[in-house]
Amino acid sequence: MNEELDLIIEDAADSMQKAIAHLESELVKIRAGKASPTMLDGITVEYYGAPTPINQVANVSVLDAKTISIQPWEKPMLAAIERAIMQANIGVTPQNDGVQIRLYLPPLTEERRKELYKKASAEGENSKIAIRNIRRDNIEQIKKLQKDGLSEDAAKDGEKSVQELTDKHISLVDKHLTAKEKEMMTV
């Protein structure tokens, strides 16, 4: 019975860690005034009939703190990449010079910073909700085990462990949001 309890707690820890990893990947996509190739993650281009990430059809590089260069391996891909960036609505207008596309990141206005922080906060709240749902599901599994013969003390210890994991991961979400806010509000 205790092995099952250990598996439930281990599963909870693993799932909560995945929620944190997802939050990290989402926060990286929210630009904070510095150019980063990861801003283009999730943007796909139609390449021979298949949606393909931009970094698989072009060389993406950072020229300076405010400029990203996208140089496609095939010249006809320029228009498709430009269209995909426009549709993604990342707040940057691509500049196509016939050879490469440049993305010039304008300085963030106070209003845009607040808007981006709201977006980051929403991602953080989604992660907290996911972590709490994981806690709820795992505590329900522990209660089922208790009905099947797990001792009440062992069940309480298991629930306490899941709650401690929850608290730890929620504080991690808060740390990530605080760091992102500091990064975004730095002028």
DOMARPA-812668 format. One record per atom (N, C-alpha, C): residue in one letter; atom name; y negated, z, x negated. Coordinates in steps of 0.2 Angstrom, whole numbers, plus 5000, padded with zeros to 4 digits. Each point is the difference from the previous one (the first is absolute). Layout:
<pagus>
PAGU r a py pz px
PAGU A CA Y Z X
...
</pagus>
This chain:
<pagus>
PAGU r a py pz px
PAGU M N 5006 5000 4996
PAGU M CA 4994 5000 5004
PAGU M C 4994 5000 4996
PAGU N N 5000 5004 4994
PAGU N CA 4994 5000 4996
PAGU N C 4998 4994 4996
PAGU E N 5006 4996 4999
PAGU E CA 4999 4993 4997
PAGU E C 4996 4996 5005
PAGU E N 5001 5000 5006
PAGU E CA 4997 4996 5005
PAGU E C 4992 5002 5000
PAGU L N 4999 5007 5000
PAGU L CA 4993 5003 5000
PAGU L C 4996 4997 4994
PAGU D N 5004 5000 4994
PAGU D CA 4997 4998 4994
PAGU D C 4998 4992 5000
PAGU L N 5004 4997 5004
PAGU L CA 4999 4992 5001
PAGU L C 4994 4999 5004
PAGU I N 4999 5004 5005
PAGU I CA 4995 5000 5005
PAGU I C 4993 5001 4996
PAGU I N 5000 5005 4996
PAGU I CA 4994 5002 4996
PAGU I C 4999 4995 4995
PAGU E N 5005 4997 4997
PAGU E CA 4999 4995 4995
PAGU E C 4997 4994 5003
PAGU D N 5003 4998 5006
PAGU D CA 4997 4994 5004
PAGU D C 4993 5001 5002
PAGU A N 4998 5006 5002
PAGU A CA 4993 5001 5002
PAGU A C 4996 4999 4994
PAGU A N 5002 5003 4994
PAGU A CA 4996 4999 4994
PAGU A C 4999 4993 4998
PAGU D N 5005 4996 5000
PAGU D CA 5000 4993 4999
PAGU D C 4996 4996 5004
PAGU S N 5000 5002 5007
PAGU S CA 4996 4996 5005
PAGU S C 4993 5002 4999
PAGU M N 4998 5006 4999
PAGU M CA 4993 5002 4999
PAGU M C 4997 4997 4993
PAGU Q N 5005 4999 4995
PAGU Q CA 4997 4997 4994
PAGU Q C 4999 4993 5001
PAGU K N 5004 4996 5005
PAGU K CA 4998 4993 5001
PAGU K C 4994 5000 5004
PAGU A N 4998 5005 5004
PAGU A CA 4994 5000 5004
PAGU A C 4994 5000 4995
PAGU I N 5001 5004 4995
PAGU I CA 4994 5001 4995
PAGU I C 5000 4993 4996
PAGU A N 5005 4997 4998
PAGU A CA 5000 4994 4997
PAGU A C 4997 4995 5004
PAGU H N 5001 5000 5006
PAGU H CA 4997 4995 5005
PAGU H C 4992 5001 5000
PAGU L N 4998 5006 5000
PAGU L CA 4993 5002 5000
PAGU L C 4997 4997 4994
PAGU E N 5003 5002 4994
PAGU E CA 4997 4997 4994
PAGU E C 4999 4993 5000
PAGU S N 5005 4996 5002
PAGU S CA 5000 4993 5000
PAGU S C 4994 4997 5005
PAGU E N 4999 5004 5006
PAGU E CA 4995 4998 5004
PAGU E C 4993 5002 4997
PAGU L N 5000 5005 4997
PAGU L CA 4993 5002 4997
PAGU L C 4998 4996 4995
PAGU V N 5005 4997 4996
PAGU V CA 4998 4995 4994
PAGU V C 4997 4994 5003
PAGU K N 5002 4998 5006
PAGU K CA 4997 4994 5003
PAGU K C 4993 5001 5002
PAGU I N 4998 5006 5001
PAGU I CA 4993 5001 5003
PAGU I C 4996 5000 4993
PAGU R N 4995 4995 5000
PAGU R CA 4996 5000 4994
PAGU R C 4995 5005 5000
PAGU A N 4999 5002 4994
PAGU A CA 4995 5006 4999
PAGU A C 4994 4997 4995
PAGU G N 4998 4994 5000
PAGU G CA 4995 4997 4996
PAGU G C 5002 4997 4994
PAGU K N 5007 5001 4998
PAGU K CA 5002 4997 4993
PAGU K C 5005 4995 5002
PAGU A N 5000 4994 4996
PAGU A CA 5004 4995 5002
PAGU A C 5007 5002 4998
PAGU S N 5005 4998 5004
PAGU S CA 5007 5002 4998
PAGU S C 5005 4994 5003
PAGU P N 5004 4997 4997
PAGU P CA 5005 4995 5002
PAGU P C 5004 5003 5006
PAGU T N 5001 5007 5001
PAGU T CA 5004 5002 5005
PAGU T C 4996 4999 5007
PAGU M N 4994 4999 5000
PAGU M CA 4996 4999 5006
PAGU M C 5003 4994 5004
PAGU L N 5003 4995 4996
PAGU L CA 5003 4994 5003
PAGU L C 5007 5001 5002
PAGU D N 5003 5006 4999
PAGU D CA 5007 5002 5002
PAGU D C 5000 4999 5008
PAGU G N 5005 4997 5002
PAGU G CA 5001 5000 5008
PAGU G C 4997 4993 5002
PAGU I N 4996 4997 4996
PAGU I CA 4997 4993 5003
PAGU I C 5005 4995 4998
PAGU T N 5003 4996 5005
PAGU T CA 5004 4995 4998
PAGU T C 4997 4993 5001
PAGU V N 5003 4995 4997
PAGU V CA 4998 4993 5000
PAGU V C 5006 4996 5002
PAGU E N 4998 4995 5004
PAGU E CA 5005 4995 5002
PAGU E C 5002 4996 4995
PAGU Y N 5006 5000 4997
PAGU Y CA 5002 4997 4994
PAGU Y C 5007 4996 5001
PAGU Y N 4999 4993 5001
PAGU Y CA 5006 4996 5002
PAGU Y C 5004 5003 5006
PAGU G N 4996 5002 5005
PAGU G CA 5003 5003 5007
PAGU G C 5001 5007 5000
PAGU A N 5000 5004 4994
PAGU A CA 5002 5007 5000
PAGU A C 4994 5004 4998
PAGU P N 4999 5005 5004
PAGU P CA 4994 5005 4998
PAGU P C 5002 5003 4993
PAGU T N 4995 4999 4995
PAGU T CA 5002 5003 4994
PAGU T C 4994 5004 4997
PAGU P N 5001 5006 4997
PAGU P CA 4994 5004 4997
PAGU P C 4996 4995 4995
PAGU I N 4993 5002 5000
PAGU I CA 4996 4996 4996
PAGU I C 5002 5000 4993
PAGU N N 5002 5006 4997
PAGU N CA 5002 5001 4993
PAGU N C 5006 4996 4998
PAGU Q N 5003 4997 5005
PAGU Q CA 5006 4996 4999
PAGU Q C 4999 4992 5000
PAGU V N 4993 4999 5001
PAGU V CA 4998 4993 5000
PAGU V C 4994 4999 4996
PAGU A N 4998 5005 4997
PAGU A CA 4994 4999 4996
PAGU A C 5000 5006 4995
PAGU N N 4995 4999 4995
PAGU N CA 4999 5005 4995
PAGU N C 4994 5004 5002
PAGU V N 5001 5007 5001
PAGU V CA 4995 5004 5003
PAGU V C 4998 5005 4994
PAGU S N 4993 4999 4998
PAGU S CA 4998 5005 4995
PAGU S C 4993 5002 5001
PAGU V N 4998 5006 4997
PAGU V CA 4994 5003 5001
PAGU V C 4996 4998 4994
PAGU L N 4994 4997 5002
PAGU L CA 4996 4997 4994
PAGU L C 4995 5006 4998
PAGU D N 4997 5004 5005
PAGU D CA 4996 5006 4998
PAGU D C 5001 5004 5006
PAGU A N 4996 5006 5000
PAGU A CA 5001 5005 5005
PAGU A C 4998 4998 5007
PAGU K N 4997 4994 5001
PAGU K CA 4998 4998 5006
PAGU K C 5003 4993 5002
PAGU T N 5004 4997 4996
PAGU T CA 5002 4993 5001
PAGU T C 5008 4999 4999
PAGU I N 5003 4997 5005
PAGU I CA 5007 4998 4999
PAGU I C 5001 4993 5000
PAGU S N 5004 4997 4996
PAGU S CA 5001 4993 4999
PAGU S C 5007 4998 5002
PAGU I N 5000 4995 5004
PAGU I CA 5007 4998 5003
PAGU I C 5001 4992 4998
PAGU Q N 5004 4999 4995
PAGU Q CA 5001 4993 4998
PAGU Q C 5007 4998 5002
PAGU P N 5001 4995 5005
PAGU P CA 5006 4998 5003
PAGU P C 5004 4996 4995
PAGU W N 5006 5000 5000
PAGU W CA 5004 4996 4996
PAGU W C 5001 4993 5002
PAGU E N 4998 4999 5006
PAGU E CA 5000 4993 5003
PAGU E C 4993 4999 5003
PAGU K N 4996 4995 4998
PAGU K CA 4994 4999 5003
PAGU K C 4999 5000 5008
PAGU P N 5005 4996 5003
PAGU P CA 4999 5000 5007
PAGU P C 5000 5007 5004
PAGU M N 5002 5005 4996
PAGU M CA 5001 5007 5003
PAGU M C 4993 5003 5001
PAGU L N 4995 4997 4996
PAGU L CA 4993 5003 5001
PAGU L C 4998 5002 5007
PAGU A N 5000 4995 5004
PAGU A CA 4998 5000 5007
PAGU A C 5004 5005 5004
PAGU A N 5006 5000 4999
PAGU A CA 5005 5005 5004
PAGU A C 4998 5007 4998
PAGU I N 4999 5001 4993
PAGU I CA 4999 5007 4998
PAGU I C 4993 5002 5002
PAGU E N 4995 4996 5000
PAGU E CA 4994 5001 5003
PAGU E C 5000 5002 5007
PAGU R N 5004 4996 5004
PAGU R CA 5000 5001 5007
PAGU R C 5004 5007 5001
PAGU A N 5005 5002 4997
PAGU A CA 5004 5006 5000
PAGU A C 4995 5006 4999
PAGU I N 4996 5000 4995
PAGU I CA 4995 5005 4998
PAGU I C 4995 5001 5006
PAGU M N 4998 4994 5003
PAGU M CA 4995 5001 5005
PAGU M C 5003 5003 5006
PAGU Q N 5006 4998 5002
PAGU Q CA 5004 5003 5006
PAGU Q C 5001 5007 4999
PAGU A N 5002 5002 4994
PAGU A CA 5001 5007 4998
PAGU A C 4995 5005 5001
PAGU N N 4993 4997 5000
PAGU N CA 4994 5004 5002
PAGU N C 5000 5007 4996
PAGU I N 5000 4999 4993
PAGU I CA 5000 5005 4995
PAGU I C 4993 5002 4998
PAGU G N 4995 4997 5004
PAGU G CA 4993 5001 4998
PAGU G C 4997 4997 4994
PAGU V N 5003 4994 4998
PAGU V CA 4998 4996 4994
PAGU V C 5001 4993 5002
PAGU T N 4994 4996 4998
PAGU T CA 5001 4993 5002
PAGU T C 5002 4996 4993
PAGU P N 5005 4996 5000
PAGU P CA 5003 4997 4994
PAGU P C 4995 4994 4998
PAGU Q N 4999 4999 4994
PAGU Q CA 4996 4995 4997
PAGU Q C 5005 4995 4997
PAGU N N 5000 4994 5002
PAGU N CA 5005 4995 4998
PAGU N C 4996 4995 4996
PAGU D N 5002 4999 4993
PAGU D CA 4996 4995 4996
PAGU D C 5004 4994 4999
PAGU G N 5006 4999 5003
PAGU G CA 5004 4995 4999
PAGU G C 5006 5001 4995
PAGU V N 4999 5005 4996
PAGU V CA 5005 5002 4995
PAGU V C 5003 5006 5002
PAGU Q N 4996 5005 5001
PAGU Q CA 5002 5007 5002
PAGU Q C 4996 5003 5005
PAGU I N 5002 5005 5003
PAGU I CA 4997 5004 5005
PAGU I C 4997 5007 4997
PAGU R N 4994 5001 5001
PAGU R CA 4997 5007 4997
PAGU R C 4998 5004 5006
PAGU L N 5002 5006 5000
PAGU L CA 4998 5005 5005
PAGU L C 4995 5005 4997
PAGU Y N 4993 4999 5002
PAGU Y CA 4995 5005 4997
PAGU Y C 5000 5006 5005
PAGU L N 5001 5006 4998
PAGU L CA 5000 5005 5004
PAGU L C 4993 5003 5000
PAGU P N 4996 5000 5006
PAGU P CA 4994 5003 5000
PAGU P C 5000 5007 5000
PAGU P N 4994 5003 4997
PAGU P CA 5000 5007 5000
PAGU P C 5001 5003 5007
PAGU L N 5003 5006 5001
PAGU L CA 5001 5002 5006
PAGU L C 4994 5004 5003
PAGU T N 4998 4998 5006
PAGU T CA 4995 5004 5004
PAGU T C 5002 5007 5002
PAGU E N 4996 5004 5002
PAGU E CA 5002 5007 5002
PAGU E C 5004 4999 5006
PAGU E N 4998 4995 5005
PAGU E CA 5003 4999 5006
PAGU E C 5007 4998 4999
PAGU R N 5001 4995 4995
PAGU R CA 5007 4997 4999
PAGU R C 5004 5006 4996
PAGU R N 4997 5004 4996
PAGU R CA 5004 5005 4997
PAGU R C 5003 5005 5006
PAGU K N 4996 5002 5005
PAGU K CA 5002 5004 5005
PAGU K C 5005 4997 5004
PAGU E N 5000 4993 5001
PAGU E CA 5005 4996 5004
PAGU E C 5006 5000 4996
PAGU L N 5000 4999 4994
PAGU L CA 5006 5000 4996
PAGU L C 5003 5007 4999
PAGU Y N 4996 5005 5000
PAGU Y CA 5003 5007 5000
PAGU Y C 5003 5002 5007
PAGU K N 4997 4997 5005
PAGU K CA 5004 5001 5007
PAGU K C 5006 4997 5000
PAGU K N 5001 4994 4997
PAGU K CA 5006 4996 5000
PAGU K C 5005 5004 4995
PAGU A N 4998 5003 4995
PAGU A CA 5004 5004 4995
PAGU A C 5002 5006 5004
PAGU S N 4996 5003 5004
PAGU S CA 5002 5006 5004
PAGU S C 5005 4999 5005
PAGU A N 4999 4994 5003
PAGU A CA 5005 4998 5005
PAGU A C 5007 4999 4997
PAGU E N 5000 4997 4994
PAGU E CA 5006 4999 4997
PAGU E C 5003 5007 4998
PAGU G N 4996 5005 4998
PAGU G CA 5002 5007 4998
PAGU G C 5003 5003 5006
PAGU E N 4997 4999 5006
PAGU E CA 5002 5004 5006
PAGU E C 5007 4997 5002
PAGU N N 5000 4993 5000
PAGU N CA 5007 4997 5001
PAGU N C 5005 5003 4996
PAGU S N 4999 5001 4994
PAGU S CA 5005 5003 4995
PAGU S C 5002 5007 5002
PAGU K N 4995 5004 5002
PAGU K CA 5001 5007 5003
PAGU K C 5004 5000 5006
PAGU I N 4999 4995 5004
PAGU I CA 5004 4999 5007
PAGU I C 5007 4999 4998
PAGU A N 5001 4995 4995
PAGU A CA 5007 4998 4998
PAGU A C 5003 5006 4997
PAGU I N 4997 5004 4996
PAGU I CA 5003 5006 4997
PAGU I C 5002 5005 5005
PAGU R N 4996 5001 5005
PAGU R CA 5001 5005 5005
PAGU R C 5006 4997 5005
PAGU N N 5000 4994 5001
PAGU N CA 5006 4997 5004
PAGU N C 5006 5001 4996
PAGU I N 5000 4999 4993
PAGU I CA 5006 5001 4996
PAGU I C 5002 5008 5001
PAGU R N 4995 5004 5000
PAGU R CA 5002 5007 5000
PAGU R C 5003 5002 5007
PAGU R N 4997 4997 5005
PAGU R CA 5003 5001 5007
PAGU R C 5007 4998 5001
PAGU D N 5001 4994 4997
PAGU D CA 5007 4997 5001
PAGU D C 5005 5004 4996
PAGU N N 4998 5002 4994
PAGU N CA 5005 5004 4996
PAGU N C 5001 5007 5002
PAGU I N 4995 5003 5003
PAGU I CA 5001 5007 5003
PAGU I C 5005 4999 5006
PAGU E N 4999 4995 5004
PAGU E CA 5005 4998 5006
PAGU E C 5007 5000 4997
PAGU Q N 5001 4996 4995
PAGU Q CA 5006 4999 4997
PAGU Q C 5003 5007 4998
PAGU I N 4996 5005 4997
PAGU I CA 5002 5006 4998
PAGU I C 5002 5004 5006
PAGU K N 4996 5000 5005
PAGU K CA 5002 5003 5007
PAGU K C 5007 4998 5002
PAGU K N 5001 4993 5000
PAGU K CA 5007 4998 5002
PAGU K C 5005 5003 4996
PAGU L N 4999 5000 4993
PAGU L CA 5005 5003 4996
PAGU L C 5001 5007 5002
PAGU Q N 4995 5004 5002
PAGU Q CA 5001 5007 5002
PAGU Q C 5004 5000 5006
PAGU K N 4999 4996 5005
PAGU K CA 5004 5000 5006
PAGU K C 5008 4998 4998
PAGU D N 5001 4997 4994
PAGU D CA 5006 4998 4998
PAGU D C 5004 5005 4996
PAGU G N 4996 5006 4999
PAGU G CA 5003 5005 4996
PAGU G C 4997 5003 4994
PAGU L N 4994 4997 4998
PAGU L CA 4996 5002 4994
PAGU L C 4997 5007 5002
PAGU S N 5000 5004 4995
PAGU S CA 4997 5007 5002
PAGU S C 4993 5000 5001
PAGU E N 4997 5005 5004
PAGU E CA 4993 5000 5001
PAGU E C 4996 5001 4994
PAGU D N 5002 5004 4995
PAGU D CA 4996 5001 4994
PAGU D C 5000 4993 4996
PAGU A N 5005 4997 5000
PAGU A CA 5000 4993 4996
PAGU A C 4996 4995 5003
PAGU A N 5000 5000 5007
PAGU A CA 4996 4996 5004
PAGU A C 4992 5001 4998
PAGU K N 4999 5007 5001
PAGU K CA 4993 5002 4999
PAGU K C 4997 4998 4993
PAGU D N 5005 5001 4995
PAGU D CA 4998 4998 4993
PAGU D C 4999 4993 4999
PAGU G N 5004 4996 5003
PAGU G CA 5000 4993 5000
PAGU G C 4993 4997 5003
PAGU E N 4998 5003 5006
PAGU E CA 4994 4999 5003
PAGU E C 4994 5002 4996
PAGU K N 5001 5005 4997
PAGU K CA 4994 5003 4995
PAGU K C 5000 4995 4994
PAGU S N 5005 4997 4998
PAGU S CA 5000 4995 4994
PAGU S C 4996 4994 5002
PAGU V N 5002 4998 5006
PAGU V CA 4997 4993 5003
PAGU V C 4993 5002 5001
PAGU Q N 4998 5005 5002
PAGU Q CA 4993 5002 5001
PAGU Q C 4996 5000 4994
PAGU E N 5003 5003 4995
PAGU E CA 4997 5000 4993
PAGU E C 4999 4993 4997
PAGU L N 5005 4996 5001
PAGU L CA 4999 4993 4998
PAGU L C 4994 4997 5004
PAGU T N 5000 5001 5006
PAGU T CA 4995 4997 5004
PAGU T C 4993 5002 4998
PAGU D N 4999 5007 4998
PAGU D CA 4994 5002 4998
PAGU D C 4998 4997 4993
PAGU K N 5005 5000 4996
PAGU K CA 4999 4997 4993
PAGU K C 4997 4992 5001
PAGU H N 5004 4996 5004
PAGU H CA 4998 4993 5001
PAGU H C 4993 4999 5003
PAGU I N 4999 5005 5005
PAGU I CA 4993 4999 5003
PAGU I C 4995 5001 4996
PAGU S N 5001 5005 4995
PAGU S CA 4995 5002 4995
PAGU S C 4999 4994 4995
PAGU L N 5005 4997 4999
PAGU L CA 5000 4994 4995
PAGU L C 4996 4994 5004
PAGU V N 5001 4999 5006
PAGU V CA 4996 4995 5004
PAGU V C 4992 5002 4999
PAGU D N 4999 5007 5001
PAGU D CA 4993 5002 5000
PAGU D C 4997 4998 4993
PAGU K N 5004 5002 4994
PAGU K CA 4998 4998 4994
PAGU K C 4998 4993 4998
PAGU H N 5005 4996 5003
PAGU H CA 4999 4992 4999
PAGU H C 4993 4998 5004
PAGU L N 4999 5003 5006
PAGU L CA 4994 4998 5004
PAGU L C 4994 5003 4996
PAGU T N 5000 5006 4997
PAGU T CA 4994 5003 4997
PAGU T C 4999 4995 4994
PAGU A N 5005 4998 4996
PAGU A CA 4999 4996 4994
PAGU A C 4997 4993 5002
PAGU K N 5002 4997 5006
PAGU K CA 4998 4994 5002
PAGU K C 4993 5000 5002
PAGU E N 4998 5006 5004
PAGU E CA 4993 5001 5002
PAGU E C 4996 5000 4994
PAGU K N 5002 5004 4995
PAGU K CA 4995 5001 4994
PAGU K C 4999 4993 4996
PAGU E N 5006 4996 5000
PAGU E CA 4999 4993 4997
PAGU E C 4996 4996 5004
PAGU M N 5000 5000 5007
PAGU M CA 4996 4996 5004
PAGU M C 4993 5002 5000
PAGU M N 4998 5006 5000
PAGU M CA 4993 5003 5000
PAGU M C 4997 5000 4994
PAGU T N 5003 4998 4994
PAGU T CA 4997 5000 4994
PAGU T C 4996 4993 5000
PAGU V N 4994 5000 4998
PAGU V CA 4996 4994 5000
PAGU V C 4999 4997 4993
</pagus>
